[in-house]
Amino acid sequence: MNDGTTDDAAELPVEGARESAREAATRASYDAIAETYTDWIAAELTAKPHDRAVLAAFSELVLSTGKPEALEIGCGPGRITAFLAALGLAPSGLDLSPAMIALASCLYPNLDFTTGSMTALPYEDNSFSGLVAWYSIIHVPDASLDTVFSEAARVLRPGGWFQLAFQLGARIDHQSEAAGFDVDLDFHRRSIDQVLTFLHKHGFAPATRLEREPDRAGQFPERTRQGYLLVRLEATTTTTTAPGERATVEQ
């Protein structure tokens, strides 16, 4: 997730009727730990060759569409968004936490970052050829996943690519403290098949699935198996909607 905004970042309210209690708790938690979290993960990508390889393959596929616009949802302090830019994409980042967006905008002033919710993306239909959710759906409850993936399908162009990474499992863990800060975070562990079941309903077809054992590299060794899922939005016709409204997908 990420944090606040500077003059270079658009700070938009969470759209929709109202922010859910779970979203509000997640936003407040990442606002509280934004600076510490940014320090924690600063070298994680360098330490994980699997992650870099997955993102490189995704970027190559997006570039092959001839339209390099991509969006990272749940971008946090912007490290993945910046990595995508280095690979040749034209990425933007969105996060629920204003504090994270502020840090991302300071760290990467040449990139575009916006505060907003994955459940009501503030972008027009068919805006991107690539979408990344890098460990961001882990905080999304099952009841909201359909909305998140409906929004993903709306802003992606037909044939666009969607890369997800998440922790594998079949439980919900709760964290109430991090680095001395009070937080209120749920971590939803899911199987790749479970995530695919949601994605299928919104016109996404699987391209690549990968599971790996916990990586002991990095400052914080992993405790769970990790999943990577690449899907493609099939050729569909969607209704014209305003940003934040759900589109009807006809297959």
N, C-alpha and C positions, 0 to 999 in steps of 0.2 A: 504494500500500500504506500501512500505518500502524504506530502504535507502541504502547507500554505503556499501562497502565491506572491510573486513580485510583480512589478509593472509589466514584465515580459510574459506573464502567464494570465490566461483568462480565468477569473474566479467566478464560477457559475453556481447558483444554488442547485441542490439536488432537486430534480424535477419529479413530477408526479404528485399525487394527492398529498402524501405526507411521507416522511422518512420513517422507515420501520424502526422499532426499538432496537433490533439487532444491528441494523446499519448504523444507527446513532452510537451504539456501544463500540462498534468496530472503528468508526471514525474517531471517536474520542480517545480510544486506546492508542491508535497510531499517531494521533496528534501528540499524545503525551510522550511517546518513545521515539519520535521521528529522528532526532539527532543521534541517539544511541543506536537505533536500528540501522541507520545509514553507515555508521562506523562498523557495525557488526558485519554487514554484508559486502563491504567495500571490495574485498579480495575473493569473494566466493566464486565468481565466474572464472577468474584466473585459475582457481584450484580445481575446476571441474570440466575436463575436456568433453565429457558426454554432453553437457549443457551447451557448450560452444558449438559442437558438431550439429546438434539438433537445430539450433538457431541458424546456423550457416545454411543447412539444407532448406529450411523454411524460406530464408531470404532469397536463395537462388530460385526457388519455385515462384515466389512473388515477382521477382524481377523478370522472369520469363513471360509474365502476362503483359509486359510492356507498360505497366502502370505501377510505379513503385510506392504508392501511398499505403501506409500501414498504421495500425493503431494498437498500442498496448493498453489493455484495460487492467487497472490495478497496478499501475507502473511504479508506485513507491517513489524512491528518490531518483528514478530515471536511469539506472545503470543498464537495464536491458534495452530500453528505448535508444540509449546512446550506442550500444553495441550494434543494434540494427542499423543505425545511421552509418556506422563505420563499415558495414557490409554492403552499403549502397542503396538502402531503402530511404524513403522519405517519411520517417515515422513521427507520430504524435503520441503523447502519453496522457492518460486520464487516471485520476485516483480520487477516492472518496475523501481522503484526508487533506485538508488545506495545508497543514504543516509539511506533509510530504511533497506536495506540489511546489511549495515555496523553496524547499531544498533542491528539488529537481531543477527548478528554473535558475537557481544560483549556480548549481554545478554544471549545467548544460544550457547556457543562455541562448544558444543558437537553435534550440529545439522548442517545439510547441507543447506546452503542458496545460491541462485544464482540470479544474476540480469538478467532479461529477460522479454519478452513480452508474454502475454497470447495468442497472435495471431501467435506466432512462437515458440512453446515450445522447448527448447534445450535438448530434451530427445528422446531416441529411442522408436519405437513402442512397445506397450504392456509392458511398464515399471512399471506400478502401478496397485494395486487392489482397490485403493481409491483415490478420488480427491475431494478437497474442494475449493469452491469459496465463501468465507465468506464476503459478502458485497463488493466484488470486481467487479462484473458485473455492479454495479450501475454507473460506469464511462465509460462503454462500449456502444457506440451508436448502434442502431439497425443494421446499415450497417456492423458492425464488429462482431456481435454476431454469425453469421454462422461460421466464421473463428475460433472464440474462441471455439465453441462447436465441430467443426470438429477436432481441435487439441486435445481437451479433449478426444474425442472418439479414436483418434489415439494412445495416450499414455496409455490409460486404457486397461487392459486385458478384454477379453470377460467375461461378468458376473460381472465386476467391478462396484463399487458404486460411485456416484457423488452427493455430498451434497452441496446445494446452500442455501444462505441466502441473502435476499435483502429487500429493502423497497418497500412497495406496493403503487400503485397509477397509475395515467395515465397522467403524465406530466414530463417535464424536468425542473429542477431547476438549476440555475447558482449561483455560489459563487465566489466573487472576492476578499474577504478578510477573513483571519482567524488568530486570535491571533496576529494581528498587521502586518501580512505578506500579501503581494499581492499574490493572487492565481488566477487560471483560471480553475475552476472545474465545470463540468456538472454532475448533479445527475439525472439519468434516473429511474423514478418510473414506475414499471410495475406490471401487475397482474400475478398470478401464471399461468393462462391459456396462457397468452402471451408468457411467458418464455418457457412453455411446447411446444408450437407450434414450436419454434426454435429447441428445444432438440429432438423432434420426428424425425426431418429430418436427424438426425445423429445417429439414432439407439438406442436412450434412451427411456426406458419405465418407467412411474411413479410408485413409490412404496409408498411414503408417502408425503402428503402435509399438511401443517399446517399454519394457519393464527392466529395472536394474536394482541391484542390491544397494543397501545404504553405503554412501560414500563417506569414508572416514577422513578425507582431506578437508581442508578449510578450517576456519577458527571454531566452528561448531559442527562436529561430526553428526551425521544424520542417524536417526534411530529407526526410521521406517523405510520400506521399499518405495521407490519413486516410479511414477508413470509419466510417459510422454505420449500424447495423442495428436496426430495431424489429420485433420478432416478438410474436405473441400465442399463448398456450397454448390450444389448441383444447379443446372440451368433451371431457373424458376421464374415465375411472374409474381411480383409482389404488388400489393396495393400501395398507392402513394399515401404516405403518412407524414405528419409533422414529427420532428425530432422528439423522442421520448414516447411516442405512441407505438403500440404493437402493430406489426404488419401481418396480414394474412398471406400465408405462403401456399401457392397452388402448384402442385407437382404434375 
